[in-house]
Amino acid sequence: MNTLGSRVTTARERVGFSQANLAKRVGVTPGAINKIESGETKGAKPETLAALGRSLGVSMEWLATGKEAWVEDSKGDYVSSQETWRLLTAWAILPDNIQGSLLALIETMAGLDGSTKDQPAQPSPFSS
């Protein structure tokens, strides 16, 4: 997978999206996705890469370069940002009621009392 187009195609097929479905999620035309995948478009705007990454559950770096980015988590372990994107992508498409139930389950499993849910969001350890 040495081209942007091949990486987009692979990721799109992995999540089961059609070109039209991906285009709608990204905010471009199906023709634009087709041009990226066919190699007619050699690059993409940063905002398009970001939207593709969010929609496909992959990092912008992987889309742009084929190299996976690794980030340090709060415990000092290195994790693939692709895992983070996959989790966030899956979360984003869940209905609100499922998100609430799932969050409560995760907090219970992690031994949290749920008191953090009303606190303001903290900056992500993954942002620069």
N, C-alpha and C positions, 0 to 999 in steps of 0.2 A: 504494500500500500504506500506507494511513494508519491502520490498526488493528492491534492485537496479533494478532487472529484472522487477518487477511489475511496478515500476515508469517509466522505459524506455518504456515499452509496452504501458502504459497509455498515456504518452506524445506523443509517435510515432503515436498512433491511433488518438489522438486528432488533430494532424496536417495533418493526412491523408497520411503518408508515409508508403511504404512497407519496409520490413527489408532490401531489396536490395537497395532501394533508400536512406535510412538512412545510410547504410554502405558506399555507394559512397560518401555521404556528409561528413561523419566522417573520411573516409580514412582507413576503415577496411573492412574485408570480410563480406558478409552476414552471414556466419557461425559464425563469432565473435559476431554479433548482436544477432543471435539466441541463442548462449551460454549464453550471458548476460541475455537475457529475460527469458530463461528457468531456470536460477539459477545455471547452470553448472559452470559459472564463477561468483564467489562471489564478486569480486571487479573489478576495472578497473584502469588503469594508469591515473594519473592526466590529462595528455594531451588528453586522450580518453574521460574522463569526461567533460573536457572543450569543446571538439568538439561536444560531445553529447548535452551539454547544449546550445551551440550556434545554433546547427541545430534544436533543438526541442523547443527553446524559453523558457527554464527553467534554473534555477541556478544550478551550480555544487553542491552547498550545499544541495539543495533539492534532486538532484539525489543521492548523497552519503548518506544522512541521513534521508530524508523525512521531514526535517524541513525547513521552508522557511526563507530565510535571509531578513532582513529589513535594509535599508540603509537610511541615512539622505540626503535629497536633498539640493539644494542651498538655499531654503527658510526655512530650519530647520524642514520640514515635513518629516515623515518617510513613505517611499514607498517600495513596494515589489520589490526586484530585479528581480522577475519573470516578472513583467510588463516591466522592462527595457529590459530584454532578449527577450521578445515577440516582442517589438517594433524594436529592433535591428535585430532580425531574419527576421521579415517581410520586413524591409528596405533592408536588404542584398540581398533578392531575387527579388527585383524590378529592372526592366531595368533602365539603367542610365538616359534615357530621362524622365522617370516617376519620378525618385528620384529628378531630377532638378526641375521639375514642382511642385512636392509636397513640396519641401523645400521652393520654392518661395511662395507658398500658405500659408504655416505655418508661414513664416516670416511676411507676410502681416497680417495674423490673429493676430500675437503676437505684431504687431505694430513696427516691426523692419524694417529698411530701406534696409536691405540686405548688408550693408557695412561690416558685419562680415565675409562674404564668402571668402574674400581674405586674412584674417588674419590667422596666424598660429594656429593650433589646440591647445587648452588649455588642461592641464591635467584634466582628468575626476574627478569629485567630488566623484565618486564611487570607485576610485582606492586607494590603500593604499600606 
